[in-house]
Amino acid sequence: MGSGDGSHLVAVTMEGSALLWVTASEAEPCWLRVDNLLSSCAFHPHDDRVVLGGSAGLYLCEISR
């Protein structure tokens, strides 16, 4: 899933990890690990937050720039 402004990409794994990439950078992605399964992700309309969904509910993550 890409942010509205194209600056970030996010993906989730069934094992409970979320990866966040900065598209203008060659740096490794930022990893977030939770204790449960993740199945979906979406960017907030202002692109400064990511919502992750999984078996334990929703996680709201703020992106610091």
Secondary structure, DSSP 4 states (H G I P E B T S, - for coil): -B-TTSSEEEEE-TTSEEEEEETT--SPPEEEE-SS-EEEEEE-TTSSEEEEEETTEEEEEEPP-
